[in-house]
Amino acid sequence: MDLIDEFQAARPRLLSLAHRIVGSVHDAEDAVQAAWLRTQTARPQEIDNPDGWFTTVTARLCLDQLRARERRGEVPLLAEAVPGEQLAADEEVLRREDVSRALMVLLGRLTPAQRVAYVLHDLFAVPFDQVASVLDTAPVNVRKLASRARIRLRAPGSGVGAGSADQAAHTGIVDAFLAAARGGDVNRLMALMVPDVVRTVDPDVLPEGAAAEVRGARNVAEETGHFTDRVHASVPMLVDGRPGAVIAPGGRPLAVIRFDIRQGGIAGIAITRPGRTDHVSPPYDAR
């Protein structure tokens, strides 16, 4: 098998790897296509391990993409800024490869080097010395990067203790709210909120035709029922140490949902644009 044929055989794995690094099917395809073009001009006699070479080239191209985003000061890419066909492609990959939406959201919180180290070593079993060649650093530094990534991915949020009674109660309320919202169950939504609940939305993530602020349980419940597609793309997360959610179609963070729970009911819902100041932690156990 010549080098071109070997690349074609490796393409599905390279696409999967690239998608987890850059978080977008479109960008992953760009990286793999660029790697394909480099393969066409490579000298086969100088490549002892074609599969390792393909992985290294693709990962470096993905790293360049992540660093370019960071230089531009981008927060995790807003889903509404991405063409619908790209999001549809991302959703299909999440389903086909059984990629956790929560994992994709959390990977977006890592630095470029941490993300590459974690994806290559922990998800694709690439040896540390090979990852080191991608990141242009020593293997011992890659070990540290991967370790820091694991800590960030698993770190509990601050605030209410994970084992507290309040946390368990709040978790149940948020889970019930998300389930009712996905089903468009207005009556159930109303029952979970206090009568004078207030829902606010940042202008940056305000859906067309929606009000920035809505008051009253019935009004909030009825409005929530109109956005079941967005709620279906949500994943329960700890936000600033408390049960909340991230809306992430295709694994791309679109909005962070914070719940203010008082006296056993939801008193406030704040929907904000995701930013690097958010403390978003691994999803709590759904009950």
Phi and psi in degrees as a GROMACS rama.xvg file:
@    title "Ramachandran Plot"
@    xaxis  label "Phi"
@    yaxis  label "Psi"
@TYPE xy
-81.4383  176.052  ASP-2
-61.913  -39.0368  LEU-3
-63.9452  -44.2027  ILE-4
-64.6951  -38.2482  ASP-5
-65.2354  -37.9707  GLU-6
-63.7285  -44.185  PHE-7
-60.9526  -37.6599  GLN-8
-67.4918  -32.0072  ALA-9
-86.8152  -10.6975  ALA-10
-54.2641  -46.6437  ARG-11
-57.7383  -41.9674  PRO-12
-67.0044  -39.8754  ARG-13
-64.3669  -39.0115  LEU-14
-64.7299  -41.4965  LEU-15
-63.5987  -44.1115  SER-16
-62.8908  -47.5762  LEU-17
-63.9178  -38.2087  ALA-18
-62.0366  -40.3183  HIS-19
-70.5735  -27.8159  ARG-20
-78.7292  -47.6055  ILE-21
-95.832  -16.064  VAL-22
77.4718  15.2337  GLY-23
-148.927  130.772  SER-24
-61.5838  -43.0981  VAL-25
-59.3362  -49.061  HIS-26
-68.6983  -34.1681  ASP-27
-64.3283  -42.5876  ALA-28
-62.8465  -37.9322  GLU-29
-61.9635  -43.5649  ASP-30
-65.3624  -43.926  ALA-31
-67.5408  -37.2064  VAL-32
-64.7278  -39.679  GLN-33
-64.6852  -37.9427  ALA-34
-65.3285  -37.2599  ALA-35
-61.2657  -42.9223  TRP-36
-64.8177  -37.4744  LEU-37
-68.7649  -33.5645  ARG-38
-63.2146  -37.4246  THR-39
-64.8027  -24.8683  GLN-40
-105.655  3.34863  THR-41
-77.5092  159.635  ALA-42
-99.7786  107.978  ARG-43
-54.496  -35.3608  PRO-44
-66.7862  -16.0382  GLN-45
-96.0831  1.03721  GLU-46
-113.873  106.672  ILE-47
-77.8842  -35.1975  ASP-48
-126.424  87.883  ASN-49
-55.2672  -44.273  PRO-50
-63.358  -41.3535  ASP-51
-65.8012  -37.3831  GLY-52
-65.4574  -44.2247  TRP-53
-59.2889  -43.773  PHE-54
-62.9696  -45.2984  THR-55
-63.0644  -46.6151  THR-56
-62.7712  -46.6074  VAL-57
-63.0236  -44.1173  THR-58
-64.6445  -38.1584  ALA-59
-64.0882  -40.3827  ARG-60
-64.5189  -39.2803  LEU-61
-65.6339  -41.3311  CYS-62
-60.8175  -40.7134  LEU-63
-59.3267  -40.7037  ASP-64
-62.6063  -46.2703  GLN-65
-62.5982  -42.4614  LEU-66
-67.9761  -34.4927  ARG-67
-64.6492  -41.6409  ALA-68
-60.6918  -42.7158  ARG-69
-64.4287  -40.7555  GLU-70
-62.9983  -33.6329  ARG-71
-79.3939  -3.55945  ARG-72
72.2934  27.8397  GLY-73
-75.3272  136.519  GLU-74
-80.7747  170.295  VAL-75
-47.8429  133.772  PRO-76
-57.4011  128.067  LEU-77
-71.1165  131.181  LEU-78
-62.9744  -34.7314  ALA-79
-70.2955  -14.2835  GLU-80
-88.6896  -0.816843  ALA-81
-104.515  133.724  VAL-82
-52.7785  144.928  PRO-83
-56.8352  -37.2873  GLY-84
-67.1058  -30.7187  GLU-85
-69.4527  -42.3993  GLN-86
-63.2592  -39.1317  LEU-87
-60.9939  -40.5849  ALA-88
-64.823  -41.4071  ALA-89
-62.746  -43.0085  ASP-90
-61.193  -40.1839  GLU-91
-64.1365  -40.3159  GLU-92
-66.0689  -41.1506  VAL-93
-57.6385  -41.7005  LEU-94
-72.0448  -48.4296  ARG-95
-64.6086  -41.2351  ARG-96
-96.8165  3.36432  GLU-97
54.4013  44.5602  ASP-98
-82.8552  130.201  VAL-99
-69.0299  126.835  SER-100
-61.0345  -37.9938  ARG-101
-62.4163  -41.3602  ALA-102
-61.873  -43.282  LEU-103
-63.3503  -38.7043  MET-104
-63.9826  -46.2773  VAL-105
-67.8964  -35.6034  LEU-106
-60.0112  -31.8041  LEU-107
-67.174  -11.7033  GLY-108
-89.3713  -9.08318  ARG-109
-83.4687  159.013  LEU-110
-70.522  160.581  THR-111
-54.0356  -45.0922  PRO-112
-66.3765  -40.7259  ALA-113
-62.8838  -41.6162  GLN-114
-65.382  -44.1629  ARG-115
-63.8195  -45.445  VAL-116
-61.1949  -44.7227  ALA-117
-67.317  -48.2765  TYR-118
-63.0882  -48.5431  VAL-119
-65.4792  -50.3283  LEU-120
-78.8897  -51.819  HIS-121
-79.3865  -33.606  ASP-122
-95.9253  -28.7824  LEU-123
-121.93  9.54341  PHE-124
55.254  35.2885  ALA-125
-80.1866  130.155  VAL-126
-59.1304  151.245  PRO-127
-58.9112  -37.3226  PHE-128
-66.9651  -33.1136  ASP-129
-72.2055  -39.6579  GLN-130
-62.4365  -36.3465  VAL-131
-60.1605  -36.2516  ALA-132
-69.2171  -30.297  SER-133
-68.6155  -43.5046  VAL-134
-89.8215  -3.65575  LEU-135
56.5237  53.0442  ASP-136
-147.994  -178.627  THR-137
-84.7922  150.73  ALA-138
-54.4001  -35.9677  PRO-139
-62.9328  -33.4767  VAL-140
-71.2416  -33.8286  ASN-141
-65.2712  -40.3649  VAL-142
-58.1286  -42.279  ARG-143
-66.197  -41.3748  LYS-144
-62.2802  -45.1063  LEU-145
-64.6151  -38.766  ALA-146
-64.6699  -43.5103  SER-147
-64.1002  -37.0488  ARG-148
-63.2147  -43.8068  ALA-149
-61.0752  -41.1797  ARG-150
-63.0275  -43.5563  ILE-151
-67.4823  -34.3487  ARG-152
-74.1606  -26.3089  LEU-153
-106.835  -7.92792  ARG-154
-61.7644  131.231  ALA-155
-71.8226  154.576  PRO-156
-73.9833  164.006  GLY-157
-87.3132  171.256  SER-158
104.992  -133.122  GLY-159
-60.5955  133.619  VAL-160
-60.9522  140.965  GLY-161
-61.6379  -27.2418  ALA-162
-101.124  7.25872  GLY-163
-74.0278  158.696  SER-164
-65.6198  -39.1706  ALA-165
-60.5182  -43.3276  ASP-166
-60.6907  -44.3717  GLN-167
-63.1625  -41.9297  ALA-168
-65.8427  -43.7454  ALA-169
-64.7703  -38.4108  HIS-170
-59.4885  -45.0522  THR-171
-62.0027  -39.0102  GLY-172
-67.1484  -44.7054  ILE-173
-65.3343  -43.3922  VAL-174
-58.9649  -43.4885  ASP-175
-65.9004  -38.2718  ALA-176
-63.803  -46.8125  PHE-177
-63.5082  -40.2037  LEU-178
-64.2658  -43.3196  ALA-179
-66.8423  -37.6217  ALA-180
-66.2505  -39.591  ALA-181
-64.1233  -33.0736  ARG-182
-91.019  -1.94317  GLY-183
65.7479  29.7293  GLY-184
-86.4277  90.8245  ASP-185
-62.364  -43.3374  VAL-186
-62.4906  -42.5172  ASN-187
-65.7436  -40.9349  ARG-188
-59.5387  -44.872  LEU-189
-60.8123  -38.8241  MET-190
-66.5066  -23.9387  ALA-191
-87.9807  -9.02329  LEU-192
-113.026  152.243  MET-193
-74.193  155.485  VAL-194
-56.4488  -36.1696  PRO-195
-102.313  32.3158  ASP-196
-55.4806  147.815  VAL-197
-124.325  129.096  VAL-198
-112.152  124.993  ARG-199
-120.231  150.388  THR-200
-135.487  133.432  VAL-201
-60.9215  142.169  ASP-202
-55.5525  -32.6882  PRO-203
-64.0296  -26.4345  ASP-204
-118.692  15.498  VAL-205
-73.8041  119.632  LEU-206
-63.5128  149.659  PRO-207
-59.0478  130.719  GLU-208
86.6371  -3.9624  GLY-209
-94.4207  151.002  ALA-210
-84.1336  147.096  ALA-211
-68.2162  -27.2332  ALA-212
-139.331  134.742  GLU-213
-130.028  135.399  VAL-214
-120.366  145.45  ARG-215
97.3211  137.482  GLY-216
-59.4629  -44.6614  ALA-217
-64.9333  -44.8165  ARG-218
-62.4677  -44.3465  ASN-219
-65.1901  -42.59  VAL-220
-63.8984  -45.1909  ALA-221
-65.1062  -39.7749  GLU-222
-67.0393  -41.7428  GLU-223
-58.8792  -36.2588  THR-224
-62.9872  -19.2066  GLY-225
-82.9664  -9.29655  HIS-226
-121.995  39.7878  PHE-227
-63.4801  -29.1566  THR-228
-62.8963  -38.5765  ASP-229
-72.1643  -38.4055  ARG-230
-67.3619  -33.6545  VAL-231
-61.0967  -26.9789  HIS-232
-93.2013  15.2848  ALA-233
-93.8945  155.358  SER-234
-133.488  131.436  VAL-235
-63.2928  133.409  PRO-236
-142.408  162.252  MET-237
-87.4935  120.486  LEU-238
-112.933  114.909  VAL-239
53.9915  37.003  ASP-240
85.067  -0.0858835  GLY-241
-122.542  152.198  ARG-242
-58.4052  128.48  PRO-243
-153.024  -151.099  GLY-244
-157.92  158.122  ALA-245
-123.201  126.833  VAL-246
-85.6975  118.21  ILE-247
-142.372  73.5843  ALA-248
-61.7664  132.052  PRO-249
67.1052  13.6976  GLY-250
81.7822  1.91777  GLY-251
-94.2044  120.776  ARG-252
-61.8673  122.015  PRO-253
-102.31  -41.1589  LEU-254
-158.292  152.171  ALA-255
-107.255  133.58  VAL-256
-111.127  121.837  ILE-257
-109.017  139.159  ARG-258
-115.175  130.576  PHE-259
-101.091  109.829  ASP-260
-110.253  124.158  ILE-261
-136.24  135.256  ARG-262
51.3053  41.5802  GLN-263
79.5862  10.6132  GLY-264
-142.282  161.795  GLY-265
-80.8655  116.843  ILE-266
-98.6831  -21.2482  ALA-267
-152.973  143.366  GLY-268
-129.98  119.508  ILE-269
-116.345  120.743  ALA-270
-109.584  118.361  ILE-271
-128.564  161.412  THR-272
-69.7205  138.266  ARG-273
-68.681  139.367  PRO-274
-142.611  166.828  GLY-275
-71.6293  -11.1233  ARG-276
-82.6788  -14.965  THR-277
-66.8249  138.496  ASP-278
-97.5516  93.2003  HIS-279
-105.126  122.433  VAL-280
-115.464  169.673  SER-281
-53.0541  152.71  PRO-282
-63.1761  142.046  PRO-283
-75.3873  165.369  TYR-284
-72.9293  119.577  ASP-285
-67.5808  141.648  ALA-286
